[in-house]
Amino acid sequence: MSCLFSKGQEEEETAPQEEAILKLPNGTEHRIKVLKPTCGQDAFLDIRDLHRATGYFSYDPGFTCTGSCLSAITFIDGPKGVCLYRGYSVPDLVDQAQALEVAYLLLVGEKPSVAQLAEFRKEIQKHMLVHEKVKAMFSNFTINAHPMAIMVAVIGALSCIFSELDPLDEEHRWLACKRLIAKVPVLACWAYKTSIGQPMMYPRADLSFAENFLYMMFATPMEEYQVNPVAAKAINAFMILHMDHEQNASTSTVRIAGSSQANPYACIAAGVASLWGPAHGGANEAVIKMLEEIGVPENVPNFVADVKAKKEGVRLMGFGHRVYKNYDPRAKVMKGLVAQVLQELGIEDPLLKVAQELEKVALADDYFVQRKLYPNVDYYSGIMLRALGIPTSMFTVMFAMSRTVGWVSQWNEMVSEGQMRIGRPRQLYVGPKERKWSESKGAGYVSGTVSTRRSSSFTKRVPDVPTR
C-alpha cells in the first residue's frame, strides 16, 4: 500500500489576519501576529519571537492558553459542543463507519475507497501477531499487576523488537503506525488475561477489528466463542469516540517525546503512562466509583447538596471538561449507546438509573448550569463497559487502545510536516538566590523526618488567573 499521509494545513492557510500590540514595562511596544484556524473563532498570538525580540517569556501553567502545533486532524469547538475528525462529525462517524475506516481517515486524511479499506484491513490483520519475545514478557508480571502498568512495559518493549526504525523515513513511519494500531489491542487483551490467570488468545483473520478484541478478551481454549454483534457494535463505537481529541495531556506527551526523534513505540508508551491518571483516562472508573457510593437514585439530592457545599471527599465526576463548555457531543452518543446496549443484552444495571437521576438533577440546578458543567464522554462509558463484562481495571486500557490511533496520527503529522522542534518549556524560578556551600550551616530535617514543601520551594502563592 502506498504511504499516503495528509500534509495538513500549510503555513499560508494560517497567515496572520491582523496584529496585536504588546506594551512592555520599559515603554516599548512589540507587534504580535494573530493567527486564525480554518474552523472556529479562536485566535492565536504568535509569540515565537517574543523572547528574542523583547527579553520576556510567557507564563502559562498547564499550557491551557498555548497552541503548541499546527494540526489538521481533530477540531473541537468547546462552546458549541462540536468535535470533528478530519472535518467529519464524530457522532456521524459512529453511526456510519467502522473503526478501521476511521483509523485510515485519521492517518491518511481522507475516507478510504473500498479497495483501500480492504488492503488496510489486510495489513492490520497481518501485523496483529506479536513477537514471541514480547509475549514471553507477560509471564514475568505478577497476577495483581495493573493492566496499565503492563501496557507501559510491553508497548515500550516493542522498540526492542523494531529497533531499526527511522522516524524520518516515510515507509518506516507508515509501518510503525500500522504495527501499533494492530498490536496494541492484542497487548491490551493479553494484559487482561495475565491479570486473571487465563491463557492468552491469538487474533483471528475471520473477525473484524472490534470482534477480535472481544474474542481475545473473553474466549478460552475450552469452548467455541461466539462474538455478540451488539457487543461488537458497542466496542466499534467506543473506539471511534476515543480515537483522538486534539492536544490533551497524553497526546501532548506523545508529541513532546517524539520531538526528540525518540522511537515511536517509546513515544506511545509515554502516552499510555500519561493517560493512566484519574484526571485523564481513569475518569470513567472514577464515575463508577462515585455512582456506587451514591447507591440509589433517592440519594442523589443529598449527594448534589454535598457537592455544592464542597464537602470534603465528595466530588462530582464525569461532569465538565477543560474544552467543552456545552454538552460533550461524544457524551450524547454514549448516553444513547449505553441504553441501547443494556436493552439489547437484557441487562439491568442499577447504576444507570443513578446516573440518569444525577444528570437530571444537576442539569436542572443553576449551580451546575452557570458553571457549564455538563456530562462528558466518561460519564456513561463505564456503565456500557460493565455491561460488556469489562472490569474497571481495564477501562483505561480500553481508552489507550482506542487513542493509539490518534497518537500515531499526531506523531506522524508532527514528523512528516517538519514540526520537529524539540519541546522545551521554560520555568519561572522561585527558589533561593545563589549561595555558597562553604558558608551554609545547614538546617537539616527536624527529628529525622522529611518536611513536605508545598509547590516545590514557593515562598508565596502565585496568584491564579482571575476569572471574568
N, C-alpha and C positions, 0 to 999 in steps of 0.2 A: 504493500500500500504506500502511496506517495505521502511524503511528510508535509501535509498542508496545515499551516498554522496561521492564524489571523495576525495581521500586523497591527491591529488595534487602530487607535486614532492617532494620526500624525500630529506633529507639534503645531503645524499651522492651523489645524482644526480647533486648537485651544488657544489661538492667538489672542493677545490682550485686546479687550474692547475699550478699556479705559485705564486710567491710572489713579492711584491714591497717593496722597502726600502725607508722609510721617514727619511730624515736627519733633525734633530731638531736644533734650535738655540744654544743649550748648547753643541753641538758637538756629541751628542749621536744619535743612529740610532734605528728605530722601524720597524720591519718587519710586513707587512700587507698582509693578504691572499687575493688573487684575485679570485673572484667567477665568473663563466660563466653560463649563462642561457642555456636552452635546444635549444632555437631558437635565431637567430640573432647574431650580432658581438659585442654587448655591453659587457663590463667587469665592475665588481663592486669591489671596495675596501672595505673589511670587517673591519670597524673601530669600531666595538662594544667594543673592549677593549682599544681604543685609550686613553681615559682619565685616566682609571685605570693604564695603563702602562706608560703613558708619562706626564699626567697632562694637556694635551691640549684638547680642543674641536674643532669641525669643525664649520665653519660659512657658512650657505647656505640659504639665504632668499628665501622663496617660495619652499624650498626643491626640487629645479629643478635638482639638481645633487645627490639626495639622494634616495636610494632604501629603502622603509620602511617595506617591507614584502616580503615573498615568495608567489607566486600565480600561479595557473595553469589554470586560467580562460580565460584571453584575452592576446594575443600577438600583439604588434604593432611594425612594422619596419618603422619608420618615413622616412628615406632616400629613401626607396624602395616603400613606399606607400602601405604597407601590413597591414591588420587587420584580425586577426583570433579569433574565439570563439572556445575554446577547440580544436584547430587545424583545424577547418573548416573555409574556406574563407567566410567572411561576405556577399560579393556580391552573392556568390553561395547559401548561406542560404536564402537570399531574394528571389532568383529565385525559389528555390525548397522546402522551408519549411514553415510551419505555425508558428505563433508567439508562441503558447503553446509548440510546438516541441522544439523551440529554448530555451524557458524558462526552459524546462525539461533538455535540454543539459547543460545549464549554471549551473543549480543547482546540477545535478547528475554527470555530466562529460561525459556522453555517450548519443548517439542518442536513443530515446525510441523505443521499439518494438511497433507493432500495439496495442497489448493488454495493454502495459504500458501507451501509449498515451491516450487510451480510458479511462483508470482508472484515469489518471492525469486530463484529461478534466472534468471528472465527479466530482472529488474532488474540482477542482477550481470553477465549477458551484455551488456546494453546499455552498462554502464559499463566494459567491458574495453577499449574503444577509447581510445587515449591521444592526447592533443592533439599535433598535428604539431610544435608548437614544442618540446615536451618530447622528442619523438623526435629532433629535429634536434640536441639536446644530445649524443647518443651519437657523432656524427661528430667531436666535439672530444676524445674520450678516446683516449689512446694505446693501442696494441694490447696493451701489457703492464700496463694499469691493472687493479688488483684489482677483481673484481666487487662487493665490498662497498663499496669507495670510490665506485664508480659509483652504487650504490644509495643511499648517503647523499646524493649530489648530486641525483639525479633525483627522489627522493621529496620532498626539501626543495623542489625546483623546482615541485612541484605546487601549493605555496602561492602561487606567482606566477600560475598559471592560475586557481585558485579562491580569489582574494583577498577575495571578497565574504562569505566565511563568517562567521557569528556563532555562536560556540560556545554561547551561551545560548539559541539558537533550536532547539527540538526537531527541526523539519523539516530544518534545516541540519545538525544532528549526524547524523541518520539518513542523509542524503545523503553526508556525509563518510565515514561508516563503510562504506557500500556502495562508494563510489568506491575506497577504499583496499583493501578486500578484493578487488575486481575488478582493479585496475590493478597492484598490487604483483607478482603472478605474471607479468604481461606484461613489466614492467620488469626482473624477475629474468632472464627468458629473453633479453631484449634485451641485458642486461649480458653474458651468456654469449656470445651471437652476436658482440657487439662485440669481446670478448676473443680470439675465434678468427678474426675477419675474415669471417664469413659474413653473408649478408643476413638481416635480421630478418623473422620470420614473424608475421602477424596471427592473432588467435584466430578460431575458427570456431564458429558458433552450433549446429552439429550435434554438438558434442563436450561431454562432461562437464567439470567443473572440472579434475579430475586429467588427463583425456585432453588437454585443451587445453594444459596445462603441457608434457606430453611432446611434443605436436605442435610447439609453439613452440620447444622446446629442440632438437629433432633433425631436423625437416623442413627441406627446402630446396626452392627452386622447380624443381629439376632433375627430380624424380620424385614420384610419389604416395607418401605416407607412411601406413602403417597402424599405428595405436596397438596395442601389445601389451596385452591385457587383464590379464595378470599384472603388468606394469609399472604399469598404471593403478591396480590394486588396491593395490600397494605404496605408490604416491605418496599415495593416499587415506588409507591407514593412517598414513603418516609425518606427513601434515598434521594429522590428528586428534591424534596423540600429542604434537605440539609446539605446539598452538594456545594453550595457556595453562598457567601453572604458578605461580600465586599471585604474591607480591611479590618476584620475583627482581630482579637488577640492572637489566635492560633495562626491565622493566615499571615499576619504581620510577622509572626515568629518565623514562619517558613521563608518569607521573603528576606528577612534580615539574615537568617542562616545562609540562604542561597546567595546573598550579596557578596559573601566571601569566596564564592565559587566552590562551596562545600558539596560533597556528594549528595545528590538529591534524596537518596534513601535516608541519609542522616538528617536532612532538612525536614522530611516528613515525620521522622521520629521526634524531632524537636516540636513540630506542630502537635503531635499526639500528646506530648508532655504538657504543653500549654493548654490544650483542650481539657485535660483531666480535671482541672479545678472546678469547684462547685459554682463559682461565679461565671463559668463559661459552659463547658459541655456537660457538667454534672447537675445542671439546673433542673432537668426533669426528674431526676432522682430525688432532689430536694422537695419538689412539688408532691411526689408520692408520700414522702415522709410527713409533710405538712397535712395532707388530706387524711392520712391515717391518724394523726394526732387530733384532728377535729372530730373524726369518728362518724358522726351522723349529721344530716342537714340541720337538725334542730340546734346544733351547737355553733352554727355559722355566725349568728348575730353577736354572740359573746366573743368569738374569735375576732371578728371585724372591729368590735369595740376595743379589744386589747391591742390590735394593730394601730388604731388611731391614737390610742393612749401611749403608744410606744412602750408597751410593757416589755420588760427585759426577757429576752429569749423568744419573743414572738415576732415572726416576720412573715410577710405576705410574699410567697414565692410564685413565680410564673406570671407575674403581672409587671408591666412596664418593660422598657427596652431603651438602651442607650441611643438608638437611632430612631425607632418608631415613636411618634407622638400621636398615634392613631392605632386602630386595631391592626395588629400584625396580620398581613394577608395570608401568611403561612398558617397562622393560628385558626383562621376561618376555615381553611381547608381541613386542618387536623381535627377541628371540632366536629365537622360533618363526617369525617372519615371514621373517627372512633365510635360514633353512634352506629354507623353502618356496619363496622366490623363486629361489634358486640352483638348486634341484632342478627347478622348472618351466621355468626358462630354459635348463637344461642347462649351467650354468656351474660350474666347479670352481675356487674361489678358495683358494689355499693359505693365505691369511691367516685363513680361517675355522677351519681346524684349529689354527693357532697360538692364536687367540682362545679356542677351546674348551678347549685344554690349559691355557692360563694361568688361565682361570676355575676349572677343575677343581683345579689345584694350589693356587691362592690360597684357595679356599673350604675346603680341607682343612687349611689351615695356621692354627694358633691365633693367630699374629701378626696375621693379617688379620681373623679371626673376632672376636677380642677388641676390635679397633678398629672393628668393624661396617662393614668395607669390602666392599661387595657391588657387582656391576656396575650401572652406571646406564644410562640410555637411550642415551647416546653410545657405549657400548662396542661394540654391534653395528650401529648405524645406518650407520656409514661403509662397512662391508662391503656392506650392501644397496645403498647409493647407487652404489658402484663397479660392482656387478653390473648396474645400470641404465644404466651408461655416463656417469654424472655425475662430473666431475672433482673432486678435493679442493678446488680453489679455489671451487667452488660449494656446498660443504657448508653453510657458514654462511649463504649466501644462501637456501638451502632452508629453514633454520631461521627466518630473518627472514620469508620468505614465509608460513610457517605461523603464526608468532607474531603477525603483524599482526592476525589475528582477535582474539586475546586483548588485544593492546594497545588496539585501538579499543573493545573491550568495557569494559576497565578505565577508559579515558579517558571514555567516555560515562557510566559509572556514577558516576565522581567528579563530573562536571559536573552531571548530572541530579539527583543526590541532595544537592546543596549541600555537598559536601566540598571546596570550592574554597579552603580556607585555604592560602595560598602556602607552599611548602616553604622553611623557613629554619632549618636545623640550627645549633646553637651549636658553638663550638670551645673547647678547653682551651688557652689561650695559654701557651707556654713560652719565648717569645723574650725579648730583653733588656728591662729596665725603661726608663722614659723617660730619654732623654739629650739633650744639646744638640749640634747640628751644629757650632756655632762652637767648641766646646771639644774636639771629637774630632780627633785627629791623623790618623786613617785608617790602617788596617792594609794595605789593598790585597791583591793576589794575588801570590804568590811566583813569580818568573820569568815573569810574564805568563800563567801557567796558571790555570785555574779549578779550585779545590779543591772536591771533592764533599763536601757535608754530608749526613750520614745523618739521615733522618727530619726534614727541614727544619732547624730550629735547636735540636733537642733537646740539652740538656746531659747528660741522663741518660735511660736507657731507662725508659719507662713499663711497669711490670710487667704481664704477661699475666694474664688472669683465671685463677685456679687451677682445675685440674680435680679433680673429686672421685674 
